[in-house]
Every structure is written in structure tokens, then in C-alpha cells.
Amino acid sequence: MARSHPVVQQIGFGRIPPCDFAGVARGIALVSACLLLPAWAMPAEVQAPERRAEVSSPRPGETKLQERWDAAYRGERAAPWDTGRPSSELARAITSKTVQPGRAVELGCGTGTNAVYLAQQGFQVTAIDIAPTALKLAKEKADQANVKVRWVQADVLNPPELERFDFVFDRGCYHGVRRQNAAGYVETVRRLSHPGAKVLIIAGNANETRSGGPPRVREEEIRQDFAEGFEILSLKEMRFDTAEGAAKGALGWAILLERK
């Protein structure tokens, strides 16, 4: 008796007699359906073991960008922006019920602290980052916390096709990306949100008088970037969270938007 295709065996069809054309057709149809699914949606036994996140096709120059960001997560010490604690502004937005549980996406999720926190608060979470090492660490955090997060490896300016979300969160991505392509960043947020969706962005503040710290954005730049398609619900100064025992964080903006 001839052996059936190994992938057909793997998903439970076992041995199929050569004359069982209907069985072969059913097997091919199921395999084809699985090949059309994204990695996160496939049955676990069909996924290749190295597939830790969805990966979008890179644009020209994106490989160098990926390597630069990935290097920040391969060192012995945590990146300076990685406090290991959920964002205070994010926690405040949730506890005040400014943002209600629903479908959430985080842009530039890093090692996943905020994405895991959102999942713990009852959100269905998708988290995007360009750095594979960061996503590996993020997946480990989610596994330890016993929560489900869909991890997507991509440049935020070139995300894959995804559904629209109820909440978009970004701690520290916008202020760096806008130097390269402010309009492209805003378009990503627009594509990933539906009318009425909330957007919370934490960004560096140009009013900071100290040297160092994250990239900085002026109030008028924020208002200009989001003038079309979004309503600014609040724009307030705050301090970035720091690791335990660290000095006072850099001055920042907490930007709360609603998609029109």
C-alpha cells in the first residue's frame, strides 16, 4: 500500500489507499486550507517549530533596520526603555475605563510587558515589533503569565494585513518613526483602527530641558500629524516610567486620540 503524503499523515489522515480518490481530495483540500492560514491560526502540530510570530515581507533597507533594533535586545542588560513594568499611563487609561477591553494592537511592543498586561486585563492582543529577539522574549513572558498574544514581526510602517482594532497602544514608537515617515505612521494607525477606536501614544516631549532621553516631539507637530482622521481627546505632559530605583524619567507626552 502506498504511503500518503507526510503532511496529510501529520494532520490525521494516516494511510490512504491509492484508489480512495475522495480521501485524497479531502486531504489535499485540508492541507491547502492550512497553507492559506497565517501561522498563528494553524493547528499547532502543523506549524513549523521555528515559527514564533507572523513575519511580513521586508521592504528595501528594512533588514538593516531590523538588525539595529534586534541588537538592542541581545545584550546582557535590558534596553533603557524596557522597565519590565506596564506603562503607568496605560494602566491609568484602563483602570479609569477610558479604554474598555476589546481587540488591542501594540506598535513596537519590545519584550511584551505591555502586551501581556493588556491580555491580563481581558483584551484580545496583537503585538508588533521588528526585532525577532524582542519577540522571543515577549513570547516567553506570555507563556509564563499563561496568556495568549498574537506576535507579529514587522516594521510598523509595513505591517501585514490585519483586522481593525478597538484600541491602539504605542509606548515610544511614534517619536522615533515620525522622523522617518510621520505620514506613514499615521496611515498605519488609521489602517489598524476603526471609527470610534481609541489610540494611546506615549512620546518624548520637546519641552524637556535635560540632555539625552528619547526622541522629542513638539505639541504643534503632534497636532499637525493627527489633524486629519483623529480627534485629540487629551494631550498632557508626563514622565516616562523608569526601572526600579532609577532617576526620574524623561519628560513625555501622553496622547489620547479617537479615530473619526
KAURUR-V174002 format. One record per helix or strand of 2 or more residues. SS is the DSSP state (h for helix, s for strand). FROM is the first residue (numbers start at 0). TO is the last residue. If there is no record, write none. Layout:
ss: [SS,SS]
from: [FROM,FROM]
to: [TO,TO]
//
This chain:
ss: [h,h,h,s,h,h,s,h,s,h,s,h,s,h,s,h,s,s]
from: [5,20,38,53,61,87,102,112,123,131,148,155,164,173,192,218,229,250]
to: [9,35,40,54,70,94,106,119,128,144,152,157,170,191,204,224,238,258]
//
